[in-house]
Amino acid sequence: MTNSIKVAVVGVGRWGVHLLRNFLEHPQVEVVAVVDPNAECLAKVERQYDLSEKSENNVLLTTEWQKLQQLSELNAVVIATPAVTHYSLIVDALNWGCHVLAEKPLTINPSECRQLCELAEKQQLILMVDHTYLFHPVVEKGQAVLQAGAVGDLRYGYATRTHLGPVRQDVDALWDLAIHDIAIFNNWLGESPIIAQATGKVWLQQKAVDSPPLSDLVQVTLTYPSGFQAFIHLCWLNPDKQRRLVVVGSQGSLIFDEMLNDKPLTLMQGEFDLTENRFIPVNQQQKVLEVEKGEPLQRVCNSFIECIQQNTPSLTSNGWVGTQLVEILTALTQSLEAEGEPISIQNQHSDKRK
């Protein structure tokens, strides 16, 4: 494949296989290696995508990460491994001169995130984080609708992300679920919260191994510089599956309901008219908004390749965006451990943004 970008995919578990599929299908990409410590995962993708050395694809399949260093023409590394492994893998890849796309969160430590961003800048390489929702056509449309003033002055928002599992044993419901809704709120508002509060409940894993008990239910409150507040309900112990986010304004609400496949984005307009000291609802109407079709993850992969080709960091989901979200989650964890004490995000972590 002439002038193609040569990519290695590291980690082909539940999410990594989707990244592999998208890069295999990309016309300007040549997948040259797949790495996973589990030989069974490698065998599965070898069969599924015909990646044996005898096939035309001729992809290196290995359980050994360091073998990538021997691929002199490697341009980029895609990392879909557990977050605790990200830091060392990304440092290696950047030092090898490779651009990096990492699954979210970037790491679980804000200081490590900042170090990775600074290293990528020093090496003049792309560091991008797969915050898939930021590339969702509904989220892109919603941002435009709010910027156009369709709901008036923004007042508050709320989100619910619940289901009966999967139950994680490495992180709590906060780290498992919250990052999606926080990313959307930040994107739609064009600002980042300055105060974080969280409370939680533990039922399933009272004695988590080598860590504090893992909360099954978490209630989050984020306060933004504008005064806007976002309330997020997270639970993996609730059979009522919900994926719903709402922004409320002075003239209506914008609703993203992921469970409504045929109409995920709705504008519900309505406000009050004060008549003889009575508040009368007026201008009420509901409008289902048309949204462009497209697979969000495919858009992530396309954007990563475009960033490499143009040598320009992603404006939507660069390493600093990923760092910002890890800072917020870290502050929420501190609040959760302090039984809901408000935590100032600016006072806890640096506010460097790109």
C-alpha positions in Angstrom: 0.0 0.0 0.0 1.8 3.1 -1.3 2.2 6.1 1.1 -0.1 4.5 3.6 0.1 5.2 7.3 1.3 2.1 9.0 -0.6 1.4 12.2 -0.3 -1.1 15.1 -3.3 -1.9 17.2 -2.5 -2.8 20.9 -5.3 -4.6 22.7 -8.0 -6.4 20.8 -10.6 -7.0 23.5 -14.2 -5.8 23.6 -13.4 -2.3 22.2 -10.1 -2.9 20.5 -11.6 -5.2 17.9 -13.8 -2.3 16.7 -10.8 -0.1 16.4 -9.0 -2.8 14.5 -11.9 -3.2 12.1 -12.1 0.5 11.3 -8.3 0.8 10.6 -8.4 -2.3 8.5 -11.1 -0.8 6.4 -9.5 2.7 6.1 -8.2 3.2 2.6 -5.1 5.2 3.7 -4.0 2.9 6.5 -2.0 -0.3 6.6 -2.3 -2.3 9.8 1.1 -3.9 10.2 0.8 -5.3 13.7 -1.6 -6.4 16.4 -0.5 -6.9 20.0 -2.3 -8.5 22.8 -1.0 -10.5 25.8 -3.8 -13.0 25.3 -2.9 -15.4 22.5 -6.6 -16.5 22.2 -7.6 -12.9 21.3 -4.9 -12.8 18.7 -6.1 -16.1 17.2 -9.6 -14.9 17.1 -8.9 -11.7 15.1 -6.5 -13.7 12.9 -9.4 -15.9 11.9 -12.0 -13.1 11.8 -10.0 -10.7 9.6 -7.7 -13.2 7.8 -4.5 -11.8 9.2 -2.2 -14.8 8.9 1.3 -14.3 7.5 0.2 -16.3 4.4 -2.6 -13.9 3.6 -2.3 -10.7 1.6 -2.5 -8.7 4.9 0.7 -10.1 6.3 0.1 -8.6 9.8 2.5 -9.2 12.7 0.5 -10.9 15.5 2.4 -10.9 18.8 2.0 -11.0 22.6 5.1 -9.0 23.0 4.8 -5.2 23.0 8.5 -4.5 22.5 8.5 -6.2 19.1 6.8 -3.0 17.7 10.1 -1.2 18.3 11.6 -3.4 15.5 9.1 -2.1 12.9 11.1 0.8 11.5 8.3 2.1 9.3 5.7 2.1 12.0 3.9 5.5 12.0 1.2 5.2 14.7 0.1 3.1 17.6 -3.6 2.6 18.7 -3.9 1.6 22.4 -7.0 -0.1 23.7 -5.6 -1.7 26.9 -6.6 -1.2 30.5 -6.1 2.4 31.6 -3.5 1.5 34.2 -1.2 0.3 31.4 -1.6 3.5 29.2 1.2 5.6 30.6 4.2 3.3 30.0 2.9 2.2 26.6 2.3 5.8 25.4 5.7 6.9 26.6 7.3 4.1 24.7 5.3 4.8 21.5 6.1 8.5 21.6 9.8 7.9 22.2 9.8 5.5 19.2 8.5 8.4 17.1 4.9 7.1 16.7 1.7 9.1 16.8 -0.8 7.7 19.4 -4.5 7.2 19.7 -5.4 5.9 23.2 -8.7 4.6 24.5 -10.2 6.7 27.3 -9.3 7.6 29.9 -5.8 8.8 28.8 -4.5 7.5 32.2 -5.9 7.5 35.7 -3.5 10.1 37.0 -3.6 13.8 36.0 0.1 14.3 36.4 0.9 11.4 34.1 -1.6 12.8 31.6 0.2 16.2 31.6 3.6 14.5 31.2 2.3 12.6 28.1 0.9 15.8 26.5 4.2 17.6 27.1 6.2 14.7 25.6 3.9 14.5 22.5 4.5 18.3 22.0 8.2 17.9 22.5 8.3 15.0 19.9 5.9 16.9 17.6 3.6 13.9 17.5 -0.2 13.5 17.6 -1.6 12.4 20.9 -5.4 11.8 20.6 -7.9 10.2 23.0 -10.8 8.1 21.8 -13.7 10.0 23.5 -16.1 8.5 21.0 -19.1 10.6 22.0 -17.4 13.8 21.0 -17.5 12.5 17.4 -21.1 11.4 17.6 -23.3 13.1 15.0 -25.9 13.8 17.7 -23.3 15.5 19.9 -22.0 17.6 17.0 -25.6 18.6 16.1 -26.5 19.4 19.7 -23.5 21.7 20.1 -24.6 23.7 17.0 -28.2 23.9 18.3 -27.2 25.2 21.7 -24.7 27.7 20.2 -27.6 29.0 18.0 -29.5 29.8 21.2 -32.4 27.4 20.5 -33.1 26.9 24.2 -32.3 30.4 25.4 -30.1 31.1 28.3 -28.6 27.8 29.6 -29.6 27.0 33.2 -28.8 23.5 34.2 -28.5 19.9 32.9 -28.9 16.3 34.0 -27.9 12.9 32.7 -28.7 9.3 33.6 -26.5 6.4 32.6 -27.8 3.1 34.2 -28.0 -0.6 33.4 -27.8 -4.0 35.0 -24.0 -4.4 34.5 -21.4 -4.9 33.4 -19.9 -4.7 36.9 -16.2 -3.6 36.9 -13.8 -5.0 39.4 -11.0 -2.5 38.7 -12.9 0.8 38.9 -16.2 2.1 40.3 -19.3 3.3 38.5 -17.9 6.8 38.4 -14.8 6.0 36.4 -16.6 3.4 34.3 -19.5 5.6 33.2 -19.2 9.3 34.0 -16.6 10.3 31.5 -19.1 10.1 28.6 -21.6 12.6 30.0 -18.9 15.0 31.3 -17.3 15.1 27.9 -20.7 15.9 26.3 -21.6 18.6 28.8 -18.1 20.2 28.4 -18.4 20.1 24.6 -21.9 21.5 24.6 -21.2 24.3 27.1 -17.8 25.2 25.8 -16.4 25.3 29.3 -15.1 23.0 32.0 -16.4 22.7 35.6 -14.6 24.4 38.5 -16.4 22.5 41.4 -17.0 18.8 41.7 -19.2 16.9 44.1 -20.0 13.2 44.3 -21.7 10.8 46.7 -22.2 7.1 46.3 -23.4 3.7 47.6 -21.7 0.4 47.7 -23.6 -2.9 47.7 -21.8 -5.5 45.6 -18.1 -5.1 46.4 -17.8 -3.9 50.0 -14.3 -5.3 50.3 -12.7 -4.5 46.9 -9.2 -5.9 46.6 -6.3 -3.4 47.2 -8.6 -0.4 46.8 -11.5 1.4 48.5 -15.0 -0.2 48.1 -16.2 0.3 44.6 -19.4 2.4 44.4 -22.3 0.8 42.4 -24.3 4.1 42.5 -22.8 7.6 42.1 -24.6 10.9 42.1 -22.5 13.7 40.6 -22.9 17.5 40.7 -20.6 19.7 38.5 -20.6 23.5 38.7 -19.3 25.5 35.7 -17.8 29.0 35.7 -21.1 30.4 34.1 -23.1 29.1 37.1 -24.5 26.2 35.0 -24.8 23.0 37.0 -24.9 19.4 35.7 -26.4 16.5 37.7 -25.4 13.0 36.7 -26.9 9.7 37.9 -24.6 6.7 37.4 -25.5 3.1 38.3 -24.6 -0.4 37.0 -27.1 -2.0 39.4 -30.3 -0.9 37.7 -32.3 -2.9 35.1 -33.8 0.3 33.8 -31.2 1.0 31.0 -31.0 4.7 30.3 -28.6 6.8 28.3 -30.1 10.2 28.5 -28.7 13.7 28.7 -30.6 17.0 28.9 -29.7 20.7 28.8 -32.4 23.0 30.1 -32.6 26.7 29.1 -34.9 29.6 29.6 -36.9 28.7 26.4 -36.7 25.0 26.2 -34.6 21.8 26.6 -32.4 19.8 24.3 -32.6 16.0 24.9 -30.1 13.4 23.8 -31.7 10.0 24.4 -29.5 7.3 23.0 -32.1 4.6 23.6 -34.4 6.2 20.9 -32.5 5.1 17.8 -34.9 6.7 15.4 -35.1 10.1 17.2 -32.1 10.5 19.5 -32.1 14.3 19.6 -35.2 16.3 20.5 -35.8 20.0 21.0 -38.6 20.7 23.5 -39.5 24.3 23.5 -41.6 26.1 26.1 -41.3 29.1 28.5 -43.5 31.1 30.9 -45.6 34.2 30.4 -46.3 36.1 33.6 -49.9 37.2 33.6 -51.5 38.7 36.7 -48.9 37.1 39.0 -49.4 33.7 37.3 -46.8 31.8 35.3 -48.5 30.5 32.2 -46.7 28.0 29.9 -46.4 29.3 26.3 -44.7 28.5 23.0 -44.7 24.8 23.7 -43.7 22.5 20.9 -41.6 19.4 20.4 -39.3 19.0 17.4 -37.3 15.9 16.5 -34.0 17.1 15.0 -32.5 15.5 11.9 -29.1 14.1 12.5 -26.4 13.1 10.0 -25.8 9.4 9.8 -22.3 8.0 10.6 -20.5 5.6 13.0 -18.8 7.7 15.7 -15.8 5.4 16.1 -15.2 5.5 12.4 -15.1 9.3 12.7 -12.6 9.0 15.5 -10.3 6.9 13.4 -10.7 9.1 10.3 -9.9 12.2 12.4 -6.8 10.6 13.9 -5.5 9.8 10.4 -6.3 13.3 9.2 -4.4 14.8 12.2 -1.3 12.8 11.3 -1.5 13.8 7.6 -2.0 17.4 8.4 0.4 17.4 11.4 -2.2 19.2 13.4 -3.5 18.1 16.9 -7.2 17.3 17.2 -9.3 20.3 18.4 -12.0 17.9 19.6 -10.1 15.3 21.6 -6.4 15.9 21.9 -4.4 14.9 25.0 -5.2 18.0 26.9 -8.9 17.4 26.5 -8.3 13.9 27.9 -6.2 15.4 30.7 -9.0 17.8 31.6 -11.5 14.9 31.9 -9.1 12.9 34.1 -8.7 16.0 36.4 -12.5 16.2 36.8 -12.8 12.5 37.6 -10.0 12.7 40.1 -11.7 15.6 41.8 -15.0 13.7 41.9 -13.2 10.7 43.4 -11.8 13.0 46.2 -15.3 14.3 46.8 -16.7 10.8 46.9 -14.2 9.7 49.4 -15.0 12.8 51.5 -18.7 12.0 51.4 -19.7 14.7 49.0 -17.4 17.5 50.0 -17.1 20.1 47.2 -13.7 20.0 45.5 -12.3 22.9 43.6 -10.9 21.5 40.4 -8.7 24.6 39.6 -7.1 24.4 43.0 -6.3 20.7 42.7 -4.8 20.4 39.2 -3.2 22.6 36.6 -5.5 24.3 34.1 -3.2 24.2 31.1 -5.4 23.7 28.0 -4.7 23.5 24.3 
